[in-house]
Amino acid sequence: MPNRTPFRVFGLALGLCLPGLPGHAQSASQWQAAQLAASQKSEQIMHEANKHKSLLAQYQVMRYPYATNPDPAFHIIFGQYLSWYQTFIGDYPDAATSFSIKQPALPDDQASPLDNPDYRARPALEAIPELARNYRAVFFNEAHNIPLTRTLTVQLLGKLRAEGFDYFAAETLYQTDTGLQARGYPIADSGFYTQEPICAEMVRTALKLGFKVVAYEALSDASGDAREAEQARNLYDQVFKNNPKARLVVNAGYAHIQESGVYLGGSTMAEHLHKLTGIDPLTVEQTMLYPHPSASDDHPDYASVMGKLQPKAPLVFVNKKGRPWSLRPGYDVSVFFPPREIKHGRPTWLDLGGSRKPYLVGGERCNHTYPCMVEARYADESSDAVPADRLVLDPIPLNAVTSDRISNGLVEPHSVLYLRPGKYKLTYTDADARRLFARDVTIRDSDAARPSDLGDPPQPVQPAESTTTQGE
């Protein structure tokens, strides 16, 4: 991995999303010291994990300390580290559980637009490109361990390209991957969060649409305000300095896109970039109004909007004058994501608005070797490309800590990959990256089954056929 320490990736967590003191025995300074110690221990564990070749082996190293260490500070800090790796291996439900940011009502929240006659709900896919039409830059934020908050951005890139946006930048892309633009897709060494397939699909989509993709992450060891300023300078130097008419789309984490307000004792990347360029971006907030594993963590306005409107796709609110509604100051528009639906152990938002189809895979191809990683790579991409989708099959829950393996007599696990129509290279590997099975598959729009149509896992078959359009 290029030289970017996990703590700098972790960034906001100490100031953004940690709960109050776990009890009365600790003072604020003691709790802060416990957090710092936990972050240092988390760094050490992550360093050990990254010595292993495969993501599955790295995850195996990560999950046991989390499950066996009862320290509250360690659970909070390391829970975010673990959740990143859970997204990398496609275990999205457990990632959301390992690290959940409660969204309470705050004094400066705007009143809900639900019963305000001046506002109406609109599909975000329609409204945001219209709102962006008169802007030079559009900033989206994300919750790094909730790839749901990346799905809308992926779907909007084509519409924004049609509006004339020509540069795309993503947090923690590595400037060391100088071949990204020409290659057309990310590999493991392209970035940190791009190891997660939806994030990789975001970058891949931007490249296919003709965006100039920019890696703007700070190269120094700066943190806080200094890191934000360095990120802004990198964006200015790579985009606006030589192309003052450029139109930029940025994907960043949490409050990096905040245009005003308190931020870690300094200014955000968005504020620093405004000082350098004078450009006022459209800021799209996506990390506050999405479904949490526990409804008690949802913002109070979320349930009422979902209950009344029952949306099937992300939505925003716009008033009669064309001005969008935002939950909090510092952002232009807030996105409501619909409740999640889990089928075959995976969230259905992986279909990216219906553009990807579920493809059934089963443990028969794992040869009784578990856990077993299943990956589908585009047929025209190399073996080191970040796959279009990946998941892990294991009869034992992925968040379990036992090392006991099941006997061969139990039912083999199965699940679904989500894939666009096209040709793929499908591989099954173990934790040591040994290939257990491989085949070419073709997904056709006309005959790919939906998750609700998939029945029992199919019986084992001989791997003679070279292509298929239905599950393993």
Disulfide bonds with the S-S distance in Angstrom:
Cys366-Cys372 2.30
